[in-house]
């Protein structure tokens, strides 16, 4: 029988790690609630109730952990995670509450993040033809440009759209191009998330 691994030095360390896991779980839950609401899969009354509860839990727990984790952006970056819709909601500190304009903005934020993730996943699956990439690039440029038209990291993405537009449907990016395109999209996603966190 293998020797049992000691996971925690003491109870204080165990409680701290459990609190970090709880905080992460709350952020994920807020992201899911926001996603459900902007997609009209959750009634406004239920959304407001759950969002208020989650935000309250987040604030209480974050006050305890702030000294050890710093900002929310730094905390998520440490775990290579990004939940832009949740971060934007936490920054505001209150639910959407039926504000149509803000709901539209929330939808744009959600979709922009998903489009960039979809593009990277598409490349990883080896789908590098112009007809596979062009629609996603159009969606990224449109949604991110609508939210942050001055985002510098969006310009390389616009350039990839120009390149793909000049290709025939069946033409493919070569491996070096695909690698650079993934790098540029991930850089844009990171800048997009940081801009949301600073709003």
N, C-alpha and C positions, 0 to 999 in steps of 0.2 A: 504494500500500500504506500502510495507516495505521501510525502510529508505535507500536511495541510499548510497552505500559504497564509501568512498573517496579513490581513488586509488593512488593518487599522492599528496605529500605534497606541491609541487610547480612545476613550469614549468621546472626548472632545473632538478629535479628528473625525471620528465616525459621524458625529452629529453635524459637523461642518460640511462633510461631503454629501450627506443626506439633504442638507439645506440647499446646496448647489444643485443637486438633482431636482429638488422641488422647484427651484427658481426656473431652471431650464424647462421643466414640464409646464409651468405656468405660461411661459412665453410661447411654447408650442400650442398650448390650448387657446391662447388669445389669437394666434394665427389661424387656427381652425375655425374659431367662432367668427372672425372677420371674413374669412373665405366663404363660410356658409351664408352669412348675411348678405354680402354683396352679390352672391349668386342666387339670392331669393330662396334659399333652402331653409331659412330660419325666420320665424315671425319676429317682427320688430320688438315686441314685448319680451319675448324669450331672449333675444339678442342683448337688449339693454340690461336685463337682469343678470345674465351670465357674464357679460362684459364688465359690469360694475363689480361683481364679486371677484372676478379674476384680477382686475386692476387693483382692487383693495388688497388682495393677497400678495400681489406683486410688490406693491409699495411697502407693505409691512415687512416682507422678507428682505427686500432690497436694502432697506434701512439698516438691517442687521448685518448684511453681507458687504455693503458698499466699501467698507474700509479694506476688505481683502480682495475684492474683484475689480474695483475701479468702475469704469462706465459699463453700461449694458453692451455697447459695441465691442469693447475689449473682451468682455466675458464671452460673447458669442464667437468672436474671432479666435479665441483660444481653443474652442471646440470646432473650429472650421464650419460654423453654422451661420446662417443669415435668414432672418425672418422679417423682411422689410415691412410687411403689413402690420405685424405685431409691434415692431419698433415704433412705427409711426403712431399707432394707437396709444402706446405707453407714453410717448412724448406728449401727446395731447392730454392724456390723463382722464378722458371722459369718452363714453360711447358715441357713436355717430348720432344717435338720437333723432333720426328722421331728417337730417340735413341732406337734401338731394344733391347739392353740389359736392359736399364732402363725400357722400356715398359714391358718386361718380369718380372722384379722385381716388378713393379706396379701391375701386374696381380697376382703375388704370395702374395703380401700384402693384396690385396682385397680378394682373395680366403681364405687365412688363417683366416682373421677376420670373414668371413661369415661361415666358417666351425665351428668355436668355438661358434658363436651365434646359429647356427643350432643345435649343440649338446645340448646346454642348453635348447633350445626350445623343442627338442625331449624329454628330461627328464621331462620337465614341463607338457608335454602332456601325461605323463605316459607310454611312450614307452621305456622300460628299458630292453628289451631282448637283448641278445648278437648279434643276426643278425641285429638288428636295430642300435646298437651303434658301432659295429666294423668298418664298412666302413667310418663313420665320424671320428672316432679316428685315423684311418690310414691316412686320409686326413690331419688332424690337425698335427700329428707327422711329416708327410712328408713335408708339406709346411712351418710350423714354424721352423722345424729343418733345412730346406734349407736356410732360412733367418737368423736365430739366433741359430746355433747348440749348443751354450754354455748357452742358456737361462735356468737358474736353475729351473724355474717354469714349464718347459716342462717335467722334469723328472717324476713328479707324473702322468702326462698324458701318458707318455710311460708305466708307471706301470699299468695304467688302461687298456691300450691296451693288455699288457701281461695277465692280469686277464681275460679279455673278450675272448682272443684267446684260453684260456684253458676251456672255458665254451661251452656247447652244444648250438646250435642255438636258441632253445626255452627257455633256462635258462635265468633267470632275476636277475638283481641286487635287493637286498633287499632295503627297504627304507633308511636305514642308509648309505649303499653304494651309492645309487643314490644321496643322499644329499652331501656326501663327494666328489663324482665325479663332481657335479655341482660346488662346492666350488673350487676344483682344476682347473677346466677349466676356471672359472671366474678369478682366480688368475693368470693363464697363460695369459689370454686375457689382464688383466691389465698390467702385466709386458711387454707383447708384445707391447702394445700401448705406454708405457713409453719409451721403447727402441727406438721405431720409433721417438718419440718426441725429443729424445736426440741426434739423428744422425745428 
